[in-house]
Amino acid sequence: MPVFLDTTAPGFEAEFSALLSAKREDSPDVDAVVSGIIADVRSRGDAAVIELTSKFDRLDLTPETLAFSRDEIDMAVGDVTPDDRAALELAADRIRAYHQKQMPEDASWQDACGATLGWRWTPVSAAGLYVPGGLASYPSSVLMNAIPAKVAGVERLAITVPTPDGAVNPLVLLAAQLSGVDEIYRIGGAQAIAALAYGTDAVAPVDKITGPGNAFVAAAKRRVFGKVGIDMIAGPSEILVIADKDNNADWLALDLLSQAEHDESAQSILITDDAAFGRAVADAVETRLQTLERAAIAGPSWRDFGAVITVRSLDEAAELSNRIAPEHLELCVADPVALSQNTVHAGAIFLGQYTPEAIGDYIGGPNHVLPTARSARFSSGLSVMDFLKRTTLSQMTPAALRAIGPSAETLAQSESLEAHGLSVRARLDQLNR
């Protein structure tokens, strides 16, 4: 059973703090292994990638077959059913339309001194997307990572997706096709991250790597950060539902299980101002677990990390939500928009009882790559901004340099950086002749 907390109980603060600090995932010491894999790929390139793919994915490749050919992609995509294609196309259209709205504008203006200032946005030249592989891989993740990159204007977009024993998910390839992906490599693990970051003869290096993965992939992304950009190091999934009693307990139980079924380390929390309703939702979860296909995963998640918290008011619920800073936040209350104004730390907010989090995973439009482990306090979900760079622009006229140059010289001298000051003084002296 999950933990039941009540803000009116004497020991609540200690119990809530324990809930926040609970370690929700094992951290095997994979860094040494990953370091060796990266070094091997940097040293031997394709040969290392091919050997590691044979070892871990039981798939023998050559430099020429690391990437899917266009014919292979077309053949696999041909197996997609019309219903699946239509659903994926609708998702792609909605995700693209939403992310197009995110594109920022360049700016330029002249200030009072006559200087022209501004900025411009340009995309990274090449991005690599990691997609977990096998038949259990997720085409929705391809859309969520690739479409923002293409909307941002990324010229070259490469995907790595492992295919253990040669198993290919046609929907993943279709998602890549719909998103405008340029290259698809059938490799995975730390070796795929290393190939994207440093390049091999067959895999050209990229500028930024995004996408989820296991502990080895996460460790590899940490290792290559600085050589390339990365999106984030995501932890186990999490959902927080704030609900009043005027809800369907079974609906909310399913919402909690939608994240619990991802991972035994996922976390599902319900906050309500009605203790009896909280018990009803917990009972509904137990009932659903009797028939849920992924009960072996969702059950331990709910048992070990689930929580039902009873609060005095919805304002108090918002305060606790901000301390939790959840990846996904559902507001199933009479006025979700008003409550959302007080819930400032969340990766994504789903307003009202007819907006289940699962809509956001697939078809809503906003990105489902979101900050976990309370990092919503200081970071955001994936967007076009992750694939753009802002470059500032400055242009001084002679009059502008006369107006502000002396102060620059003064500040340079205060920092004992002589050449800095002289570079300004030389120009001022020329203008003053």
Summary of the structure (lengths in Angstrom):
residues: 433
radius of gyration: 25.7
end to end distance: 83.5
largest distance: 88.6
contacts: 1456
relative contact order: 0.14
helix: 48%
strand: 16%
